[in-house]
Amino acid sequence: MDRLSDRGVDFKDFEQWCYDMGMAFSRMLMGTVLQDIDDRILKERDKRVYEARDIRQISIKTLMGEVEMSRRLYRETGGNRDYKAICAVM
Protein backbone atom coordinates (compact mmCIF):
# COMPACT_ATOMS: atom_id res chain seq x y z
CA MET A 1 0.00 0.00 0.00
CA ASP A 2 1.35 3.42 -0.99
CA ARG A 3 1.92 5.92 1.74
CA LEU A 4 1.34 9.61 1.21
CA SER A 5 5.03 10.32 1.76
CA ASP A 6 5.93 7.82 -1.00
CA ARG A 7 3.99 10.01 -3.44
CA GLY A 8 5.57 13.26 -2.24
CA VAL A 9 2.50 14.43 -0.34
CA ASP A 10 2.95 15.82 3.14
CA PHE A 11 0.24 14.66 5.55
CA LYS A 12 -0.21 18.16 6.96
CA ASP A 13 -0.82 19.55 3.44
CA PHE A 14 -3.24 16.71 2.71
CA GLU A 15 -5.08 17.35 5.97
CA GLN A 16 -5.34 21.08 5.16
CA TRP A 17 -6.62 20.30 1.66
CA CYS A 18 -9.32 18.00 3.10
CA TYR A 19 -10.33 20.69 5.59
CA ASP A 20 -10.49 23.40 2.90
CA MET A 21 -12.57 21.17 0.60
CA GLY A 22 -14.94 20.32 3.48
CA MET A 23 -15.43 24.00 4.33
CA ALA A 24 -16.00 24.91 0.67
CA PHE A 25 -18.61 22.15 0.32
CA SER A 26 -20.31 23.23 3.56
CA ARG A 27 -20.50 26.87 2.37
CA MET A 28 -21.97 25.77 -0.94
CA LEU A 29 -24.51 23.53 0.80
CA MET A 30 -25.54 26.26 3.24
CA GLY A 31 -25.96 28.77 0.40
CA THR A 32 -28.12 26.31 -1.55
CA VAL A 33 -30.34 25.56 1.45
CA LEU A 34 -30.76 29.25 2.30
CA GLN A 35 -31.61 30.05 -1.33
CA ASP A 36 -34.23 27.28 -1.31
CA ILE A 37 -35.75 28.72 1.87
CA ASP A 38 -35.88 32.17 0.27
CA ASP A 39 -37.61 30.69 -2.79
CA ARG A 40 -40.11 28.90 -0.56
CA ILE A 41 -40.87 32.14 1.29
CA LEU A 42 -41.60 33.79 -2.06
CA LYS A 43 -44.12 31.09 -2.93
CA GLU A 44 -45.73 30.67 0.49
CA ARG A 45 -45.85 34.26 1.78
CA ASP A 46 -49.16 36.05 2.35
CA LYS A 47 -49.31 37.85 -1.00
CA ARG A 48 -51.99 40.20 0.34
CA VAL A 49 -49.54 41.48 2.95
CA TYR A 50 -46.06 41.16 1.41
CA GLU A 51 -45.08 42.28 -2.08
CA ALA A 52 -41.71 41.15 -3.47
CA ARG A 53 -39.83 44.30 -4.42
CA ASP A 54 -36.11 43.75 -4.74
CA ILE A 55 -33.30 41.20 -4.67
CA ARG A 56 -30.02 41.97 -2.92
CA GLN A 57 -26.73 40.12 -2.75
CA ILE A 58 -25.80 39.40 0.85
CA SER A 59 -22.84 37.79 2.54
CA ILE A 60 -23.27 35.85 5.79
CA LYS A 61 -20.29 35.18 8.03
CA THR A 62 -20.42 31.60 9.30
CA LEU A 63 -18.09 29.19 11.07
CA MET A 64 -17.25 27.81 7.62
CA GLY A 65 -16.47 31.20 6.10
CA GLU A 66 -18.58 33.69 4.17
CA VAL A 67 -21.67 32.43 2.37
CA GLU A 68 -22.99 34.61 -0.44
CA MET A 69 -26.55 34.49 -1.72
CA SER A 70 -29.37 36.53 -3.23
CA ARG A 71 -32.05 37.60 -0.77
CA ARG A 72 -35.49 38.94 -1.62
CA LEU A 73 -36.81 42.04 0.08
CA TYR A 74 -40.52 42.66 0.57
CA ARG A 75 -42.75 45.66 1.14
CA GLU A 76 -45.90 45.53 3.17
CA THR A 77 -48.81 46.12 0.82
CA GLY A 78 -50.44 49.45 1.62
CA GLY A 79 -47.73 50.12 4.20
CA ASN A 80 -44.73 52.38 4.23
CA ARG A 81 -41.97 52.23 1.67
CA ASP A 82 -39.54 50.39 3.93
CA TYR A 83 -38.16 47.15 2.56
CA LYS A 84 -37.60 44.16 4.80
CA ALA A 85 -36.49 40.61 4.59
CA ILE A 86 -38.92 37.94 5.75
CA CYS A 87 -37.23 35.32 7.88
CA ALA A 88 -38.20 31.69 8.24
CA VAL A 89 -37.42 29.38 11.10
CA MET A 90 -36.19 25.97 10.04
Backbone as CSV, one residue per row, in Angstrom:
resi,resn,N_x,N_y,N_z,CA_x,CA_y,CA_z,C_x,C_y,C_z
1,MET,0.833,-1.176,0.000,0.000,0.000,0.000,0.880,1.244,0.000
2,ASP,0.584,2.175,-0.909,1.349,3.419,-0.989,1.063,4.305,0.208
3,ARG,2.086,4.919,0.697,1.919,5.915,1.744,1.937,7.284,1.088
4,LEU,1.343,8.251,1.754,1.335,9.614,1.206,2.744,10.127,0.963
5,SER,3.664,9.824,1.900,5.033,10.322,1.763,5.743,9.689,0.568
6,ASP,5.336,8.479,0.170,5.925,7.824,-0.998,5.538,8.547,-2.290
7,ARG,4.441,9.277,-2.256,3.987,10.014,-3.444,4.352,11.489,-3.361
8,GLY,5.136,11.870,-2.365,5.570,13.256,-2.244,4.517,14.179,-1.658
9,VAL,3.542,13.621,-0.947,2.497,14.427,-0.340,2.709,14.457,1.168
10,ASP,2.810,15.641,1.697,2.953,15.819,3.141,1.585,15.653,3.789
11,PHE,1.516,14.905,4.896,0.235,14.657,5.549,-0.426,15.948,6.000
12,LYS,0.349,16.886,6.508,-0.209,18.157,6.964,-0.871,18.910,5.801
13,ASP,-0.235,18.908,4.630,-0.824,19.554,3.444,-2.095,18.833,3.009
14,PHE,-2.063,17.499,3.066,-3.238,16.706,2.707,-4.392,16.995,3.664
15,GLU,-4.060,17.047,4.951,-5.076,17.345,5.967,-5.679,18.732,5.734
16,GLN,-4.858,19.718,5.427,-5.341,21.075,5.159,-6.219,21.099,3.914
17,TRP,-5.818,20.365,2.883,-6.616,20.299,1.656,-7.997,19.707,1.943
18,CYS,-8.031,18.614,2.734,-9.317,17.998,3.098,-10.188,18.980,3.875
19,TYR,-9.595,19.695,4.807,-10.335,20.686,5.593,-10.888,21.786,4.695
20,ASP,-10.056,22.327,3.806,-10.491,23.395,2.895,-11.624,22.929,1.986
21,MET,-11.520,21.702,1.465,-12.574,21.167,0.604,-13.871,20.965,1.396
22,GLY,-13.756,20.499,2.626,-14.937,20.320,3.478,-15.626,21.643,3.770
23,MET,-14.861,22.676,4.057,-15.429,23.999,4.329,-16.084,24.577,3.067
24,ALA,-15.440,24.415,1.923,-16.005,24.912,0.666,-17.328,24.210,0.361
25,PHE,-17.369,22.892,0.554,-18.605,22.154,0.325,-19.696,22.603,1.288
26,SER,-19.341,22.801,2.552,-20.315,23.234,3.555,-20.875,24.622,3.229
27,ARG,-20.026,25.536,2.772,-20.505,26.875,2.374,-21.460,26.778,1.197
28,MET,-21.120,25.945,0.225,-21.973,25.769,-0.938,-23.320,25.174,-0.530
29,LEU,-23.286,24.164,0.333,-24.508,23.529,0.800,-25.381,24.513,1.574
30,MET,-24.783,25.283,2.463,-25.540,26.255,3.243,-26.169,27.312,2.320
31,GLY,-25.418,27.792,1.342,-25.956,28.773,0.397,-27.133,28.216,-0.387
32,THR,-27.041,26.961,-0.806,-28.124,26.312,-1.553,-29.374,26.169,-0.690
33,VAL,-29.196,25.736,0.546,-30.342,25.561,1.454,-30.996,26.913,1.749
34,LEU,-30.194,27.934,2.023,-30.757,29.254,2.301,-31.487,29.823,1.085
35,GLN,-30.955,29.581,-0.106,-31.614,30.047,-1.325,-32.944,29.325,-1.513
36,ASP,-32.978,28.038,-1.226,-34.233,27.278,-1.313,-35.270,27.799,-0.327
37,ILE,-34.831,28.160,0.886,-35.754,28.720,1.871,-36.298,30.054,1.374
38,ASP,-35.437,30.878,0.803,-35.885,32.171,0.274,-36.898,31.968,-0.858
39,ASP,-36.662,30.990,-1.712,-37.608,30.688,-2.795,-38.943,30.198,-2.236
40,ARG,-38.882,29.400,-1.171,-40.114,28.895,-0.555,-40.906,30.039,0.088
41,ILE,-40.191,30.973,0.709,-40.872,32.139,1.293,-41.600,32.917,0.203
42,LEU,-40.961,33.079,-0.956,-41.600,33.793,-2.063,-42.912,33.131,-2.460
43,LYS,-42.919,31.815,-2.510,-44.118,31.086,-2.934,-45.190,31.015,-1.858
44,GLU,-44.763,30.927,-0.584,-45.725,30.671,0.487,-46.103,31.907,1.307
45,ARG,-45.545,33.065,0.987,-45.846,34.262,1.778,-47.308,34.670,1.592
46,ASP,-47.816,35.486,2.488,-49.158,36.049,2.353,-49.064,37.181,1.330
47,LYS,-49.470,36.896,0.099,-49.312,37.853,-0.998,-50.159,39.109,-0.805
48,ARG,-51.178,39.007,0.056,-51.994,40.195,0.344,-51.244,41.160,1.252
49,VAL,-50.267,40.645,1.990,-49.542,41.481,2.953,-48.152,41.863,2.435
50,TYR,-47.439,40.918,1.820,-46.056,41.155,1.409,-45.908,41.113,-0.107
51,GLU,-45.323,42.164,-0.644,-45.078,42.279,-2.078,-43.572,42.199,-2.309
52,ALA,-43.133,41.273,-3.151,-41.706,41.145,-3.465,-41.277,42.370,-4.260
53,ARG,-40.223,43.049,-3.786,-39.831,44.297,-4.417,-38.415,44.318,-4.968
54,ASP,-37.509,43.604,-4.358,-36.111,43.748,-4.744,-35.350,42.477,-4.381
55,ILE,-34.207,42.288,-5.015,-33.298,41.195,-4.673,-31.937,41.812,-4.407
56,ARG,-31.336,41.442,-3.296,-30.023,41.971,-2.922,-29.050,40.824,-2.698
57,GLN,-27.800,41.071,-3.053,-26.734,40.119,-2.754,-26.323,40.349,-1.311
58,ILE,-26.260,39.288,-0.532,-25.804,39.405,0.848,-24.678,38.415,1.091
59,SER,-23.921,38.672,2.132,-22.842,37.790,2.539,-23.021,37.529,4.026
60,ILE,-23.072,36.256,4.404,-23.271,35.854,5.787,-21.977,35.237,6.301
61,LYS,-21.501,35.749,7.426,-20.290,35.179,8.027,-20.687,33.983,8.883
62,THR,-20.113,32.832,8.581,-20.421,31.597,9.297,-19.123,30.987,9.833
63,LEU,-19.263,29.916,10.590,-18.086,29.194,11.068,-17.260,28.638,9.914
64,MET,-17.919,28.404,8.773,-17.246,27.807,7.622,-16.664,28.847,6.677
65,GLY,-16.903,30.125,6.974,-16.475,31.205,6.099,-17.691,31.952,5.588
66,GLU,-17.483,32.877,4.683,-18.581,33.691,4.169,-19.409,32.921,3.147
67,VAL,-20.721,33.040,3.292,-21.671,32.427,2.369,-22.391,33.559,1.661
68,GLU,-22.329,33.577,0.335,-22.990,34.612,-0.441,-24.253,34.056,-1.074
69,MET,-25.282,34.902,-1.120,-26.546,34.485,-1.724,-27.354,35.709,-2.115
70,SER,-28.406,35.485,-2.890,-29.366,36.528,-3.235,-30.514,36.438,-2.244
71,ARG,-30.963,37.577,-1.751,-32.047,37.603,-0.769,-33.131,38.551,-1.242
72,ARG,-34.362,38.098,-1.216,-35.485,38.943,-1.621,-35.878,39.878,-0.488
73,LEU,-36.272,41.078,-0.873,-36.814,42.038,0.077,-38.276,42.266,-0.281
74,TYR,-39.074,42.522,0.738,-40.521,42.662,0.574,-40.986,43.997,1.139
75,ARG,-42.104,44.463,0.618,-42.750,45.662,1.144,-44.145,45.266,1.577
76,GLU,-44.539,45.794,2.724,-45.897,45.526,3.170,-46.858,46.262,2.247
77,THR,-47.830,45.538,1.720,-48.806,46.120,0.818,-49.603,47.173,1.575
78,GLY,-49.697,48.373,0.988,-50.437,49.451,1.622,-49.700,50.072,2.783
79,GLY,-48.493,49.596,3.068,-47.726,50.119,4.199,-46.728,51.163,3.742
80,ASN,-45.750,51.397,4.566,-44.726,52.383,4.233,-43.825,51.847,3.129
81,ARG,-42.850,52.619,2.768,-41.967,52.233,1.674,-40.718,51.487,2.146
82,ASP,-40.695,51.118,3.418,-39.540,50.390,3.928,-39.542,48.963,3.376
83,TYR,-38.341,48.517,3.022,-38.162,47.146,2.558,-37.688,46.298,3.723
84,LYS,-38.097,45.055,3.757,-37.604,44.163,4.801,-37.506,42.753,4.273
85,ALA,-36.633,42.026,4.917,-36.491,40.609,4.591,-37.455,39.845,5.491
86,ILE,-38.065,38.814,4.958,-38.924,37.941,5.750,-38.085,36.745,6.124
87,CYS,-38.047,36.433,7.403,-37.227,35.317,7.879,-38.108,34.096,8.138
88,ALA,-37.519,32.954,7.951,-38.204,31.686,8.240,-37.401,30.939,9.288
89,VAL,-38.083,30.212,10.113,-37.416,29.383,11.100,-37.436,27.958,10.593
90,MET,-36.278,27.340,10.536,-36.191,25.967,10.038,-36.504,25.006,11.139
